[in-house]
Amino acid sequence: MKKIILSFIMIYLLCYLVFVNLSVLKYNEMDFNQNGFVELSEAFQSIDIGTRKVNIDSKICIEYFSLKDGITIFDKCKNSS
């Protein structure tokens, strides 16, 4: 029984690490519910996010969008200089 539980824990950790490494988001950006911990479901959702550069009100921005349908999730902007 201990081997089965240990196997599930190892599979969980392996999946978690793979999802976190595949994501274009930083670790703290993956915390969608802002509870201070990136859960497996949040790490899994983050691999379906892409980025593209856009200009919004003369600012250079990085747009994070859903790869599934192209809908913008959020933007991060820097002032143009």
Helices and strands as residue ranges (DSSP letters): H 2-22, G 27-30, H 40-46, E 49-56, E 59-66, E 72-79
